[in-house]
Amino acid sequence: MIDAAYINADALIATCDLVVLAAPPLACVALLGRLGGEWRAALRAGATVTDVASTKHVLEQAARRAGLPWVGGHPMAGREASGFGAAEATLFQARPWVITGAVGGGDPARVRALAAACGAMPVDLDAAAHDELVAAISHLPLLSSVALVEAVAGSPGDAPNDWATASALAAGGWRDTTRLARGDTAMGAEIAATNAGPVLARLRAYRGAIDEWIALLDVPGVPDVALIRERLDAAKARLEHPNG
């Protein structure tokens, strides 16, 4: 594990067969640059560098530029809370741990061993496929959560609205759908910036679905309850039977 504030990083790195970068994506890119530069002499022969960041393609490129033995990793067990105070001993148990292709002679077996030691389930994906999938099931939900807050609560300094009253009424539905907007904003910004292409594609698809809902409700008189129910049923069924 590399701590950028560690007094003697070279001495720490020299003890490691597996160097784990646990930081936001752009911070990991910077650390890969330092490992390929000022810390390269400390990296022992046969060591592998990995990470736990939420985007992989940008890190794979950085590892190639640095000429490092790297294997990307991403445990799929994120929470909106961060820091040591939010740690949970069972966080990774029975959760997927994505492992991307090796670069520069990195050893995937060491990353699989790390995942297994944490109780996780290794899943092999290439970096591009990983980024496409997490854009859908992780990054789009983050931005959707933020957009919901912006649409309902507005931003600081906005003209007065009914948010103060509405927030006092909010219960589980609001809490659950805005949970991600309460997370680490620095982390979220770097995730969106380093996976912008796949996230944009998912946002456009999401906007298309919202436009369909607007068309369904924006009609004279009472909207068609049967059609509304049909869409609700279809979404519920897709969640309950993802392979169906």
ABEGO torsion letter per residue (X at the ends): XBBAABABAAAAAAABABBBBBBBAAAAAAAAAAAABAAAAABBBGBBBBBABABAAAAAAAAAAAGBBBBBBBBBABBABBEAAABBAAAABGBBBBBBBBBGGBBAAAAAAAAAAAGBBBBBBBAAAAAAAAAAAAAAAAAAAAAAAAAAAEBBGBBBBAAAAAAAABBAAAAAAAAAAABBAAAAAAAAAAAAAAAAAAAAAAAAAAAAAAAAABBBEBBBAAAAAAAAAAAAAAAABAAX
